[in-house]
């Protein structure tokens, strides 16, 4: 009796991965304060091609991705870091992609944001970087008021005294 092999359906996730890799290219380019034109010139393509890579509308070849890792001073794995977690929730890629459009583009190009990103990537230990992300998510959660929670404990209902 022949053994049945199960082949995963990679085609359904390809565009999602292209979009994710593109967002990582843009994130790193912006963290390094490089323009699309500068990256395009170093890579030997038009800046419009860089835009298409960043949006995920054009797939990037292995050799170009390798060259980009050199230009952007990261390992190739950088472009895929975190994809497994994100791919479990496709909406998170769409939400992350919105960061690079409209008024949020201003947030991504602010000096403070770029300093934060640069400092983050100075952390070499991946497990520490993940903990930093979790800490930032906790601190940015609108449901959590760290100072308010402390104040409630210290200045609770005084009528109970």
Order of alpha helices (4+ residues) and beta strands (2+ residues): alpha-alpha-alpha-alpha-alpha-alpha-alpha-alpha-alpha-alpha
